[in-house]
Amino acid sequence: MTRQKSTSQIIKKRARRKPHVIMFRLIKWSMWLAFFLLLTGAAATFAVYSYFSEDLPRITSLKDYQPSIVTTVYSDDNHKIAEFYKERRIVVPLSKIPVQLQQAFIAAEDSRFYKHQGIDFFSIVRAFIKNLEAGTIVQGGSTITQQVTKSFLLSPERSYERKIKEAILAYRIDKTFSKEEILFLYLNQIYLGHGAYGVEAAAENYFGKTVSDLNLAECAILAGLPQAPSRYSPFHYPERAKQRQIYVLNRMMEEGFIDNAQVSAAIDVKLDIKPRRNWYIEEVPIYTEHVRRYVEQKYGEAALYTQGLKIYTAVNIEMQKAARREIEKGLHALDHRQGYRGPEAHLAEAEIEGFCTKQKALQKETPLARGASVKGVVIDINDKAGKVLVRMGDARGVIPVSDVRWARKPNVNKAAYQDRVRNLGRVFKTGDVILVRLNEKKKPDGLWDLSLDQIPDAQSALLCIESQTGLVKVMVGGRDFAESQFNRAIQSRRQPGSAFKPIIYAAALDKGYTAATEIIDAPIVFKARDFTWKPKNYGKKFYGPTLFREALTKSRNVVTIKILQNIGVDYCIDYARKMGIASPLERNLSIALGSSGVTVLELVNAYAVFANDGYLIEPAFITKIEDRFGNVIEEMNPYPKKVMEKNTAYIMTSLMESVVKEGTGQRVKALNRPVAGKTGTTNDLQDAWFIGYTPQYITGVWVGHDHNQSLGKGETGGRTASPIWLGFMETILKDKPVKVFQVPEGVVFAKIDAKTGLLPVPESKDTLIECFKEGTVPTEYSKRPNSIVDTESFFKSDM
């Protein structure tokens, strides 16, 4: 019989086994289990890696780093005047980024940057503990490499799937690129607030300097921004920015980058946070806007806003400022002649205090200062003392009656000198809200000396081209770009009036006329089916026999119409086209009086033909454009085109010198150097022009209203436009040598009778030296007094 062991026997036997055997078996099973788990985990990891790796972007795209960067526009002296961008980024090599700035970002964002392989599990745990202790997010778990991955290769969505992809890509990037290359990408790509991408743009934004010039305190400010640029903005939250700066400095010390003394010194540095500059608005906005439109139209929006072009222009900043000053001065003078349009508002007595409270709040941001224009409310009118008391917040000032003589009610049919204000009650009422200019603060009463002010209603444009080169040095398209972006220098066609006449006279010179040709200034009538035209001169007089030179000098309308009628309208239009006038021109005799609208640019460029010895040069706003790599993609290459003979151009210059010396442009004689030019005034005094030039520059000025209304009685080109021209040219030519217009070959000079234009006789009362094309000097002599002119007259006188 087989012997069976009882259960108790088996248990007793097993219990007698040695403890180390049991332990061995437990370890064995544990190892098998660990191996199984490791194998399973590896398989799962491989499966996850394989799954999420299938559609990952290629990191090789980072090797050709060409981010969206700023397009920069420069003036003629390489001064930055505008930027165009979608992301304000300026890429700089790592070698130009201070080591302390690199260390600051590493200490604040990824202290184990040089130790991990793209992912740092230790830092993730540490950040979790730190944030838990602080009760808020003070550290991030993402490495710099992960941030590069997120910025370049992945969408900003928050999901586990994206985090896995981010980790995979970060690992790959770390294996493919050096730490320096990763840091270069990171520091140029990261967003640092207020539109700044990358450390160079941020350094300019906050400190007004290049990144290479940053000190330690400034480096710490920038390094504290990536986590929350808006929260730690030095502009809006300086205290928060300071605390974040201290945190970064302490982290740098903990990592051994700086010592305690450096931390203390950096904390004590008083930061000079610059207000963010808007280059486009601050400098020459109307000019750079014209450049922007041209580049966008020619090269496309993407090239302009993302490809970092360098655009070099012809504009001169100081000349541009001078033009704006003179326009402001000229328009204010015109505005005073036009009269006072009345208060901006009228307040009841109970409303005055509330208005002043609001003004006081505004003055905290912009304190009252000499020369400023501010709103105030009239609180007392004293006609006997000749003073008006005005309150501006808590401040007070006085307007004397002498400063409101001009403040008549506007009347275009009455000149300013015909209606001067003597009674203050005629202008003001208590409670009127008015604009006043602060002149000076008196002592000891603290009252401001004030002048009544108002924003000019008229507009003006000025354009200046450099002779011989065609470079457009100045373009002002209106009084205030912030108020109106309409460019009246190139986008507006206005009637030029008599400023168009030199084109007709030049055409006539090439049709056989001379400066001494005599034309009869007498009434002329043109009849059509539905109207009759009786052109008149400005003074509503007729002057009889008139020489060609005098007709242009005195701007005789009737003579000009007769000249045009003789040479032909079509011929004259073709001539204008050759001189650069592209605007539509009416095919009738009214163009003799400048009835067809042209732009300031067109007319100035046409006059440049006279200054440039008969050559037309395409106006140039841009001298060169380079791409992001420095390759020149466009460069100015002026190609002068001969459109008239040199002798014609010179004679026209001589004729227009007479306009300045003794004609309608006499105001600009004050320049005290050779000047040629022509005024222009249109019907109902709606447009006033002066186009003039010296051997160095051709400048045109237009003044008028956007809505075709009269400028007022007596507001001609000579009175309204030429003072702006004169003030501008005096400024830009102040330190330049005086030059004369050179006489070319083919021009001769001869003495003529000033009355007849023929050769003088001993009895000629007035003679002058006139210029002619070779072969066109008069051969006939003036008739002598009481001489017999023909046989018939002889017999009649004998009877």
Buried (B, 14 or more C-beta within 10 A) or exposed (E): EEEEEEEEEEEEEEEEEEEEEEEEEEEEEEEEEEEEEEEEEEEEEEEEEEEBEEEBEEBEEBEEEEBBBBBBBBBBEEEBBBBBBBBBBBBBEBEEBBEBBBBBBBBBBBBEBEEBEBBBEEBBEBBEEBBEEEEEEEBBBBBBBBBBBBBBBBEEEEEEEBBBBBBBBBBBBBEBBEBEBBBBBBBBBBBBBBBBBBBBBBBBBBBBBBBEEBBBBBBBBBBBBBBEBEEBBBBEBBEBBBEBBBBBBBBBBEBEBBEEEBBEBBBEBEBEBBEBBEBBEEBBBBBBBBBBEBBBEEBEEEBBBBBBBBBBBBBBBEBBBBBBBBBBBBBBBBBBBBBBEBBEEBBEEEBBEEBBEEBEEEBEEEEBEEEEEBBBBBBBBEBEEBBBBBBBBEBBBBBBBEBBBBBBEBBBEBEBEEBEBEEBEEBBEBBBBBBBBBBEBEEEEEBBBBBBBBBBBBBBBBBBBBBBBBBBBBBBBBBBBEEBEBBBBBBBBBBBBBBBBBBBBBBBBBBEBBBBBBBEBEEBEBEEEEEEEEBEBBEEEBBEEBBBBBBBBBBBBBBBBBBBEEBEBEBBBEBBEBBBBEBEBEEBBBBBBBBBBBBBBBBBBBBBBBBBBBBBBEBBBBBBBBBBEEEEEBEBEBEBEEBBBBBBBBBBBBBBBBBBBEBBBBBBEEBEBBBBBBBBBBEEBBBBBBBBBBBBBBBBBBBBEEEEBBBBBBBBBBBBBBBBBBBBBBBBBEEEEEEEBEBBEBBBEBEBBBBBBBBBBEEBEEBBEBBBBEEBBBEEEBBEEEEBEEEEEEEEEEE
